[in-house]
């Protein structure tokens, strides 16, 4: 939001064009705009309604006679006791606020008589009727005070909900989903056979087909780089470059896969009781740092700094060689591993999800700023699965519990060994699809949160019919009791799903 009211440039351009086409009366349209034009509109300060209410920015579109706040007020803001402050470009003989009462009639307030009328905007747009003092010109403006219908920074899994894991099997015993540069692959098993499902992106249908894996392959050790698929079998790394149809032995011994660093696949191998970092293509083995997990780590994510020499790959949690659970974040710079945590998770966990996402902070004049964050959730302490969503705003160095607004609703079970991928969809008019929708749960703003309930900064610079929305797709995993989840859950911050208003 901005602090000051502006006049629509489109209206000025329209008036100029009209004048140019009517050279016999070059000042007529200018006089219309001036004689009945609204110069500014704002709301009177009232902290009992909303802090800094008087700084809320309202757009005035003179061409369409509209006055509105493009950035909606926070969810739950009352709009039935607002006092508007209106100024005109020129003197007028009449200013009336016509307020709908909800029964088809209006209450009419004389603004020239009193500028302190308390106006109810909760029953729909209010009309402002103005009449010029020096002519018969008049104009009726529509004033809208927009309020979010949902908490804008709640992580919503409800309306976008759930669909089935793609597979050829009626029941699955395991699944693992990974992504290459050009496709997402979901590997499933019924305990004896395997199915590979592939799609280019989240807008496309899945293509499912039977595959044969290397003997004694471990479905949970399915991984990918940008260019190929990988899997472990009998502590040996296998590679597929044809969508999982055929597999070749790389000759690389590997006990655990951490993840992809570019087109290098990084893992570890145990030799004579010592754990080493290893990779494909092969390179020199390096002993892992003391305490570094050797199994049960989250899928990795990679990021880069503008001034950084190399990308960073990172994971969270897992078990070390002494069978201790880790609460730390570990990072790889292309050469060496290091523990980077200064404030770890409260407890050690394994088989967690780690996902890059976004949050917003909103200042006192309602300007929303987007930030990159890491979310960590799921996993297990070896006995009970974790339900808490943790958040880090410094690339995994410090962690804290996210606010209630981003915790999972009760109908999503606590999962271990699930995978979370982020894909951006172009939203517009909603259409029916395969997703089963759930009623959103109310989650109060308690606890510590980096996702405040606040109004959204509009992402629109011109009238829009489509906009970008990043979704988190949560695949499979196991609930308590080792029950495999046959679903994909999909969620996003409510803010991203709101249509931007110009």
N, C-alpha and C positions, 0 to 999 in steps of 0.2 A: 504494500500500500504506500501511497504518497500522502503527505500531510496537507497539501493545498489542493483546492478544487481547480480544475482546468475546464476550458470550453472545448467542445469537440471540434477538432480541425476539419473533420468531414463536413460539419455544418457550415463552417466558414467557407470551405471550398465550394460547397453547393451554392451558397449565396453569391459567391463571386462569379461562378459559371452562369447563374441565372441573370445577373446584371450584364455580363458580357454579351449575352444573347438578346438583351432588351435595351439597346442603346438609347431609345427614346426616354427611358426613365432610369437612369444610371444609379440613383440613390434609393429607389423604392424598397428593394429587398433589404438593404442595409438599415433603413428606417424601421422595417418590421422587426428585425432582430433586435435592434436597440430599444425600441419602444416597449416590447413585451419580453425581452430576453432576461433570463435568470443569470446573474453574475456569479453567485456562489451559494452553496448549500452545505450545511454541516449540522451536527447534533450538539446540543448543549451538554457540557460536562456533567456526568452523573456516575460517580464511582459505585453507587449501589446497583446500577445496571451493568456497567462494564468499566474497568479502569481505562483511562485515556479515550473515553468515548468521543470526546470532542476532536480527536485527531483522525477519526475514521474518514478515509478519502471517498468522496462521492463524485462520480463522473456526471457531467451535464452534456447531453447530446441535444443541441438546439435544433438540429435538423429533424430529429424524430420526436422531440419534446419529451425526452426521457431523463430522469435523474435516478441514479442507482449506485450502490457500492459494489463494484466488481468483485472485490475480495470479501466474501461472506463473513459475517460475525461468527464467533465461536458457537458451537452447539449449545443450545439451552439459553442463549441470551434472550431476555424478555424485550419485546418491542411494543408493548402496550402502553408505556408511559414515557414516550420520548418527546423532547421539545426541540423542534427544528429552528435553525437560524438561517434566514433566507435574505439575500440582497438582490436587487434588480439593477439592470444597466441604466434604467431611466425611471422617472417618476411614473407611477401608475395610479389609476383611480379606484381599482378594486383588486384585492388579493384574497382569495378564499381557499381554505383547505377543506376538501370534501372527503370525509372519512367514512368508509363502509362500516355499517353496523352488523352485518352478517345476516340481516333479514331482507335484503334487497333495497334498503333505504340508506341514506347518508346523513351523517351529522355534519353541519357546515360551521366552520370557524372563520371569523373575520380577522385575517392576519394584520391588516392595517390598524385595526382597533387595539389588538394586543398581540405581542410577539412571544407571550409566555404560555400559550395554550399547550396543554399536555395532549399529545396525539397518539392514538392507538393504530400502529402499523401491523398488528398481528392478524387482522382479518383480510389482508390483501393490500394491493397498492392504493396509495392515497392520491387524489387528484388535486393539483394546484391550478386554480383558475385565475388568470390575470387579465386586466383590461387597461389599455393605455390611457394616460391622462389627457393626451393632446389629440387623440383621434379615436375612431371606433374600432381600432385593432384590438383583438383579444387572442388568448392562447390558453390551452389546457395542457399541463404537464402531468405525466404519470411518475410518481415517486415510489420507488421500491427500496425497502430496507431488507437485504438478503441475509439469511442466517443459515449456517450449515445444518442439514437435517441429520447428520451423523457426526460423531467425534472425528475431526479431520485427521488426527494422528494416531488413531487406534489401528492396530494391525488387524485387518478384517479378514477372517477366514470364513465367515458365515455366508454372505451372499454369493461368494465365488466358489466356495465349498469343495466338492469332491467328485472324482470320477474313478473308474476302475483302472488298475494297472493293465497295460496292454499285454496280452498273452494268448497262446493257443490252448492253454490248459484251463480246466474248470476250477482247479484249486492249485495254488502255488505254495511251495515250501520255502522258496528263497527268491530274491530279486536283487539286482544291482543296476543302477542307471548312471551312465557317464555321457560326456559330450566331447565330440571332436570339433574341428573348426567349422564343419558344415552339416553336422547332424547330431541328434540325441539318440542313444542306444540304450534299450532296456532289456537286460538279460533275465529271464525267469526260468525256474525249474519246478517240476512236479515231484522231484525226488529221484527220477530215473532218466528223464529226457530234458532237453533244453530248447528254449524258444528265444529268438532275437526279434525285438521290435525296434523299428527305426522311423524317425521323422525328421524332416529338415528343420522345422521350428514348430512352435506351439500353435501356429495357425493351420498346420497340416495334419491329415489323418495318419495314424500309425500303420506301418506295413509290418506284418508279423510273419516269420518263417522259422522252420525248424533248423537247428544247427547241431553239429557234433563237436564237442569240446575235447581237448586232450584228456587222456586217461587221468582220473583222480584230480581233475581241475577243481579249483575252489571258486564258486560263484561270487563270494564276497570279496575275492581278490581280483575282480574285473576292473580294468582301468583304461584310460585313453590319453593319448597326446593329441595334438591338432591333426596328426596325419594317420594314426593307426590305433587299433585296439590291442589290449594286452590282458593276459591272465596268468596266474600261477598254477602250476601242477607239479607236485612232488618237489617243491623248492626250486623249480626251474621256471624261467620266464618264457612264455610263448607270445607270438605276435601274429596279428591278422591285418592284412591290408585290403581285404575284400568283404567288409561288412560282417565279419565273423564266420564266413562260410568255410574257410580253411585256415589252419594255424601252423606256424613254423616255429621250431625250437631255436631260440636266440643263442643258446649256449651260455646264457648268463644265469648264475646261481643267485637266487633271491628268496628271502624268507617273508618279506613284507614289502608292500608297495606304499610309498608315501603319496606320490602324485607326479604330475607332469610339470617340468620346468622347460617351457618352450616345447621342443620336440625331443627332449631328453626325459626318460622315465626314471625317477629316483626312488630307490628303495634301500633295504638293508639286507645283510647276510651275516650269519653267525659262522665264525671259523675258530675252532678250538676254544670256545667259550668267550670269545671277544666279538662284539658287534661292530660291523663296518658299514659305512655308507657305500652303496654301489649304484650302478646305473646302466641303462641301455641308451645309446651305444656304450660299450665298455670303456671304463677309465680306471685310474689307479684307485684301489681301495683305501679309505681313510677311516680310522677308528672314530666311532661316534662319541660325542661329549658325554661325560658322566651324567647319569640320570635321564638321558634322552629316551623317550618311549621307543620301543621296538615293535609294538603291535597295538591294535585298538585305537589308532589315531583317527582323527576326523579326516574327511577328504580335504585336500589342500585348496587354497586360493592364492592367486598371484596378483601382485600390484607393482607399480613403478612410481618413483619420485621424479619430478621434473629434473632435478639436479643429481639424481642417483646414477651410479655407474652401471648398475645392472638391476633387472627385476628381482623382486623378493617373493619367494614361495613360503607359505606358512600353514601350520596346522595347530590344533589344540587338543589336549588330553591324550589318553593312551596309557599303556603299561610299559614300564622299563624292564630291563633284563632281570632285575631283582623282584619282579612282580608287584611293584608299587604303582599305584594310580597317580597320574599327573594332573595338576590343575593349571599347567602353564601353556604358554604359546611358544612354539619353536619356529625359527625362520632359517631359510637357506638362500644364500646370495649367488648361487651358481658354483660355489667352491666349498664353502664351509657352513656347518650348522651352528646355531647359537640359541640359547634360551633368552627370550627378549622381554619376558614378563616382569613388571615391577609390582603390580597388584593382580595376583592370580584369581582364579575362581575360588569360591569358598571351600570346595572339596574337589578331590580328584575324581575324574570321570573318564570313561572310555566310550568309543563308538558314538561320538557326538556329531552334530552338523555344524559346519562353519560356513557362513554365507555373507558376501558383501552386499550391503544395502544402503538405505538413506534414512536420514532423520531431518527434522526442521527445528530451528530455534526462531522465536518470534520476539521482536523487541517491543518497546513501549508504544511505538506508533504503528504496530501491526505489520511491520515489514518482515516477511518470512525468508529465512536463508537456509538453503539446502546444504547438508553435510554428508560426507561418506562415512559409514560406520560398518563395523563387523557385528553380526549377530551370531551367538553360539547357543545351541539348545539341544534337547534330547540327550541321548547317552545313558549310561548306567554306572552305578558305583559297585557293580558286581552282584547286587541283590535287588535293588529297586531302580526303575527307570526315572530319569530326571524330567520334571515338567517345567522347570524354570528357564526363561529366556534371558540370557545375559547380553550385555551390549558393551562395545568398546569403540571409542571415538578416536583412538590413536593407534590403529593398526594392530591391536591385540596386546599392547603393552599393559594397559590397565583395564580391568573388567569390573562391572557392577551389575546388579540385578536391574533389568529393565522395569519400567513402570507397569502397573496393572493393565494399561491400555495396549501393551504389546505381548502380554502373556497369552498362551493358548486357551481357547474356550474349552469347556468341560467335555464336549463331544469329540474332541480329537484326543486319542490316547497318548500317553507318554511313550515315546518310541526310542529305541536304540537301533543303531546301524541303518538309519534312514539316510537318504541323500537329498540335499536341497540345492536346486539350480534356479537361477534368476533368468527370466526371459522377458523382453519388453514387447508388449502388444500395442497395436494402434487401436484405440477405442473410438467409438462413434455411437450410432444408434444401436441399442442392444437387440440381439436376436437370440432365438432359441438355440441351445447347443446341448452337448452331452453332459454338462455339469449339473449335479444334483445340488440344489441350493438349500441352505439352512438358515433359520431365523438368527440374526445376529444376537449375541449375548451382550448384556450391559456389563461393562467393566469399568469400575470407578477409578478415578485418578488418585490412587493411594500409593504410598511408597515412593521410591526415588525413580524419576523418569527423565530421560533425555528427549522424550517425545511429548511436549506440552500440548494440551488441548488449546488450539489457537486457530485464528483465521488463516486461510491459505493465501499465499502470494500468487496472483494469477499468472499463468504461464502463457497467456494470450497477448499478442501484439496486434492482432487483427481478428475479425470474426472467424470463428473456427467451427468445424463440424467434426474433426478428429483430433486426437491428442495421444501422447505416448504414456503408457502405464507399465511400470516394471512389476511383474508378478514373481513371487516365490513359489516354486513347485516343489512339494515335499513328497518324495517317492518312497513307498513301502516302509521297510523297517519291521521291528518286532516289538509288540507291546509286552507288558509284564506277563510272565508265564510262557515266554518264547512263542507267542502267537503271531504268525506273519500277517502284516497288514496288506490287504489286496488293493489299496487305494492310492491315488495321487490327490493330495490336498493342495489347494491353490489359495494364496492370500496376497494382499497388498495393503499399503497404507490407504485408508479411506481418501485422503487428500488426493492421491494420484488418480482415483477413479472419478472424481468430480469433474464435470465438464467445465473448462475454463470459461469465465464470463468476460466479455470485452469491457 
